[in-house]
């Protein structure tokens, strides 16, 4: 079992963008985590549509995005499992490898429905939940023990980036340079330079 303090940041990362990286770095700085694991979901349970980029492409973009930060790593376990990805399954799996409890980074845009997450009570008991500001929502009573991240909310999202690419609008500095080059090279999200 590794003694490093580890926090998880899950999502579809379709594509990964500067907001994801900034939140991860804020968690590392503010709470002293040694490693932030980016965990791409095979199929997020709260999204009806499958991610636009395939699993390999999302994984490769994530690996490119975190490659210059030794405190960041990508955990492909959910992709390897396939199907709908539930956070509790990932936490149970990774808690065998890393010192317990894991940090769990959640955007405040998801807190209103946290009670609907699979085994939400177990997640609250077994992880240190860190809520990152995205929409400046108040925490529900269920998450009263969560820690709020003191971060600036960046007005960027994966859906916004995909929409901008689709209508041929600028998006270059919303993603890391390596991810921008990857999107161009693989003509993702309707990119046709």
C-alpha positions as CSV (number, residue, x, y, z in Angstrom):
1,X,0.0,0.0,0.0
2,X,1.4,3.4,-1.0
3,X,1.7,6.0,1.8
4,X,1.2,9.0,-0.6
5,X,-1.8,11.2,0.0
6,X,-4.0,10.8,-3.1
7,X,-7.0,12.6,-4.4
8,X,-9.2,11.5,-7.3
9,X,-10.7,13.8,-10.0
10,X,-13.1,11.9,-12.1
11,X,-15.0,12.8,-15.3
12,X,-15.5,12.2,-18.9
13,X,-12.6,14.6,-19.8
14,X,-14.1,15.0,-23.3
15,X,-11.8,16.9,-23.7
16,X,-9.6,17.6,-20.6
17,X,-9.2,21.4,-20.2
18,X,-7.5,24.0,-18.2
19,X,-10.3,24.1,-15.6
20,X,-9.7,20.4,-14.7
21,X,-5.9,21.0,-14.4
22,X,-6.4,24.2,-12.4
23,X,-8.7,22.5,-9.9
24,X,-6.3,19.6,-9.5
25,X,-3.4,22.0,-8.8
26,X,-5.5,24.0,-6.3
27,X,-6.3,20.8,-4.4
28,X,-2.7,19.8,-4.3
29,X,-1.5,23.2,-3.1
30,X,-4.3,23.9,-0.6
31,X,-4.5,20.4,1.0
32,X,-1.1,18.9,0.5
33,X,-2.0,15.9,-1.6
34,X,1.1,14.2,-3.1
35,X,-0.8,12.9,-6.2
36,X,-3.9,13.8,-8.1
37,X,-5.3,10.9,-10.1
38,X,-7.4,11.8,-13.1
39,X,-10.0,9.0,-13.5
40,X,-11.7,9.0,-16.9
41,X,-15.1,7.4,-16.8
42,X,-16.1,4.8,-19.4
43,X,-19.7,6.0,-19.2
44,X,-20.7,8.6,-16.6
45,X,-24.0,7.6,-14.9
46,X,-25.4,11.1,-14.9
47,X,-24.9,11.6,-18.7
48,X,-27.2,10.0,-21.2
49,X,-24.9,10.4,-24.2
50,X,-21.7,8.6,-24.6
51,X,-18.6,10.8,-24.8
52,X,-17.8,12.2,-28.2
53,X,-14.2,11.1,-28.3
54,X,-13.6,7.4,-27.8
55,X,-12.0,5.9,-24.7
56,X,-8.5,5.7,-26.2
57,X,-8.6,9.3,-27.4
58,X,-9.8,10.6,-24.1
59,X,-7.1,8.6,-22.3
60,X,-4.4,9.8,-24.6
61,X,-5.4,13.5,-24.3
62,X,-5.4,13.1,-20.5
63,X,-1.9,11.5,-20.5
64,X,-0.6,14.4,-22.7
65,X,-2.3,17.0,-20.4
66,X,-0.7,15.7,-17.2
67,X,2.7,14.6,-18.6
68,X,4.5,17.8,-17.4
69,X,3.4,17.6,-13.8
70,X,4.9,14.8,-11.7
71,X,2.1,15.2,-9.1
72,X,-0.6,14.3,-11.7
73,X,-1.3,10.8,-13.0
74,X,-4.0,9.1,-15.0
75,X,-5.9,6.1,-13.6
76,X,-7.5,4.1,-16.5
77,X,-9.3,1.6,-14.2
78,X,-12.9,2.7,-15.1
79,X,-12.1,2.6,-18.8
80,X,-10.7,-0.9,-18.4
81,X,-13.9,-2.0,-16.6
82,X,-16.2,-0.6,-19.2
83,X,-19.9,0.1,-18.8
84,X,-21.3,2.7,-16.5
85,X,-18.7,4.0,-14.1
86,X,-19.6,4.4,-10.4
87,X,-17.3,6.4,-8.1
88,X,-17.8,4.1,-5.2
89,X,-16.5,1.1,-7.2
90,X,-13.3,3.1,-8.1
91,X,-12.9,4.3,-4.5
92,X,-13.2,0.7,-3.2
93,X,-10.7,-0.5,-5.8
94,X,-8.1,2.2,-5.3
95,X,-8.3,2.2,-1.5
96,X,-6.6,-1.2,-1.6
97,X,-3.6,0.5,-3.3
98,X,-3.4,3.9,-1.6
99,X,-3.5,5.1,2.0
100,X,-7.0,5.6,3.1
101,X,-8.9,7.8,3.0
102,X,-8.6,9.1,-0.5
103,X,-9.5,12.6,-1.4
104,X,-12.5,12.9,-3.8
105,X,-12.8,16.1,-5.8
106,X,-16.4,17.0,-6.8
107,X,-17.6,20.0,-8.7
108,X,-20.3,22.0,-7.0
109,X,-22.4,21.6,-10.1
110,X,-22.9,18.0,-9.0
111,X,-23.7,18.4,-5.3
112,X,-27.4,18.9,-5.7
113,X,-27.7,15.3,-6.9
114,X,-25.0,13.7,-4.7
115,X,-27.7,11.9,-2.7
116,X,-28.5,10.0,-5.9
117,X,-24.9,8.7,-6.3
118,X,-24.5,5.0,-5.8
119,X,-23.6,4.4,-2.1
120,X,-23.4,8.1,-1.4
121,X,-23.3,7.6,2.4
122,X,-20.3,5.2,2.0
123,X,-18.5,7.8,-0.2
124,X,-19.0,10.4,2.5
125,X,-17.7,8.1,5.3
126,X,-14.8,6.6,3.3
127,X,-13.3,9.6,1.5
128,X,-12.4,13.2,2.2
129,X,-14.8,15.0,-0.2
130,X,-13.4,18.3,-1.6
131,X,-16.0,20.5,-3.4
132,X,-14.6,22.7,-6.1
133,X,-16.4,25.9,-7.1
134,X,-17.9,25.9,-10.5
135,X,-21.4,27.4,-10.1
136,X,-21.1,28.8,-6.6
137,X,-23.8,26.5,-5.3
138,X,-24.5,25.9,-1.6
139,X,-23.6,22.5,-0.2
140,X,-26.6,20.4,0.7
141,X,-26.9,19.0,4.3
142,X,-25.7,15.6,3.1
143,X,-22.3,17.1,2.3
144,X,-22.0,19.2,5.4
145,X,-18.7,17.5,6.3
146,X,-17.2,18.2,2.9
147,X,-14.3,20.7,2.5
148,X,-14.8,23.6,0.1
149,X,-11.9,24.4,-2.2
150,X,-11.1,28.0,-2.3
151,X,-10.7,28.3,-6.0
152,X,-11.5,30.7,-8.8
153,X,-14.3,29.3,-10.9
154,X,-13.1,29.2,-14.5
155,X,-15.9,29.6,-17.1
156,X,-14.8,26.6,-19.2
157,X,-16.3,23.2,-19.7
158,X,-15.8,20.3,-22.1
159,X,-19.2,20.8,-23.6
160,X,-18.4,24.5,-24.3
161,X,-15.1,23.5,-26.0
162,X,-16.9,20.9,-28.2
163,X,-19.5,23.5,-29.1
164,X,-16.8,26.1,-30.0
165,X,-15.0,23.6,-32.1
166,X,-18.2,22.6,-33.9
167,X,-18.9,26.2,-34.9
168,X,-15.2,26.9,-35.7
169,X,-14.6,29.3,-32.9
170,X,-11.3,29.8,-31.0
171,X,-10.5,27.3,-28.3
172,X,-6.8,27.0,-28.3
173,X,-6.0,28.3,-24.8
174,X,-8.9,26.5,-23.2
175,X,-6.9,23.2,-23.4
176,X,-3.2,22.4,-22.9
177,X,-1.1,22.9,-26.1
178,X,-0.6,19.1,-26.4
179,X,-4.4,18.5,-26.3
180,X,-5.0,21.3,-28.8
181,X,-2.5,19.6,-31.2
182,X,-4.1,16.2,-30.6
183,X,-7.6,17.5,-31.4
184,X,-6.2,19.0,-34.6
185,X,-4.3,15.9,-35.6
186,X,-7.3,13.6,-35.0
187,X,-9.9,16.0,-36.2
188,X,-12.0,15.5,-33.0
189,X,-15.3,17.2,-32.3
190,X,-15.7,18.3,-35.9
191,X,-12.4,20.2,-36.0
192,X,-11.5,20.9,-39.6
193,X,-8.8,23.6,-39.2
